[in-house]
């Protein structure tokens, strides 16, 4: 904090006080699967993917959009949860 123009009163009389708190939000994304990555699967078996995004050190100034591209030999089933804000 920077204070200037103070007087001799208690508490001090600040005519110009300011403080700077830079925010540098960071986004971490983790993708998990069930069955776990590396597990053998058979054609037609369902694989459930979960994407978890964590924002630290502040807030985002725009919506967070995650895009996940599936493999060429996979077909899209459905979105079972659009997520939650915690």
Beta strands, then each sheet from edge to edge (+ up, - down):
strand 1: 2-4
strand 2: 16-18
strand 3: 26-34
strand 4: 48-56
sheet 1: 1+ 2-
sheet 2: 3+ 4-
end
